[in-house]
């Protein structure tokens, strides 16, 4: 939040310095368009998402994922899968359709451009340690630090570091039961790995990735 | 080109200084004449609930060169969503009570005073003898109760509680419920549509029934619903009520009279029903100031607005958001008020900057708690077509579960921060 606040303060300073000349130039009392959020591509279309996903996509709650910093490829696949029901979510299915009507490219670009503030929800330390050990197989796709396969366009593995633990665990359980995106070829290996892992251990893995920075 | 007035000159030459100089004004009452002459473009927001607080915050964060004054008599924000959990004792009211510091942090000027009138033609808001001048006003007064539609209600407000605006009445009704004898009858009445929070009465029924089942197993909950059926999530609520045989639900039973001394209500059929504790949720309309300001439509109850800008169809310089609006296919919910606050703020900033307002549809999510640990939801997605909000889809959760309760907690935490900024939601 302090970074956001600083941004607002800096922005306020810029606008105020710029204002007098701008008003004089305008004469009739209509100021020129303010720089800032309005001119960020996608801001206006992504605005209503903050009710659940937080300011600039930085969710502060345990069950709702952070959207800030997600790769556009991943974001657009998620929206597509929610809209078609491949990813089952009563909440996201209607909103995914709404986002598609508004323009998914702009919304994806907006969230991709936001800096991720990792979850403030603290993970249990014991769980984090156990999860570190249990997560060795995940690094191939999600990166050694959970940073995802963003450099490699062939990899969809999203950046999961700093996502809230409850969200990660819920997704792992869905993958394990093949309820998330069934039939997706790139996910078969992951689902096979998860089948052998007890649910409690998945909670540990979630805590570990949530704790990464 | 145009004659420059003294105010325009001041605005042009000293906006930065002006904004600094007036930062310490909040809270001075009973001024006569113009209060705090504006030095820049100003938006006045009337009402600091879900819609108004959101709008005030988003005007500031979207264009910090615009001055925002928020008029809200209450010093604390108390969340109506989740307040049914106070009745069952699952939550305390303190966990739903937040300050307005998050709004102050982004430069919103809080005045804990009530607007006494809005004069759209003069573009000013009256506060007692004084007035504030505005460029745009955002009116978010929530609902008021039509007490005169229930005989005996106006004179019995200390005994016959609504608890439909979270606050002291919520705590008091919880106390009455706890003090009720086992074997007693709790009567809950549902008003005719439209009213704030369509699923709210039915969630409350679950919470009261859960409390009684857990603590007073011989007591009964009798529901008198003015509507022909459960207004929202009907099938889901009926399924949830399977767990509560202590509920007796009577549809099409509109309460027209209450006798607090005899502890008795009368329905429009003339049926008399005795109670030990009553929760009478009265019929509603837009907050009184919207009526005073001539913003309500022909029905004299709710305000019609432009679906893109939220400008009143009666006075274009006044925007109306939240529960007091009508004509959009949306429920009177916290999520909708929050969405309208953001969209309206964005429209106001565009309009004040000489830009056309973008057409952004709202979103809706309403979670309802059916017990101490399980919830369910209804979700509505929208689009804008030919300048009107149109529903794309409504979806219900397949049932109630602890997972949706977890989602509900996540929603609440996020949206409280979205409404109030980080200094509000702790």
Interface residues (C-beta under 8 A of the other chain):
Chain A: X1 X5 X8 X11 X12 X15 X16 X17 X19 X20 X23 X24 X27 X28 X29 X30 X31 X32 X33 X34 X36 X37 X38 X44 X45 X47 X48 X49 X50 X51 X52 X53 X54 X55 X59 X60 X61 X62 X63 X64 X90 X91 X93 X94 X95 X97 X98 X101 X102 X166 X170
Chain B: X1 X2 X4 X8 X11 X12 X13 X14 X15 X16 X19 X40 X41 X60 X61 X62 X63 X64 X65 X105 X106 X107 X335 X338 X339 X342 X343 X346 X349 X350 X352 X353 X354 X355 X358 X360 X361 X362 X363 X365 X377 X379 X380 X381 X382 X383 X392 X393 X394 X395 X396 X397 X398 X403 X406 X407 X409 X410 X411 X413 X414 X415 X417 X418 X422
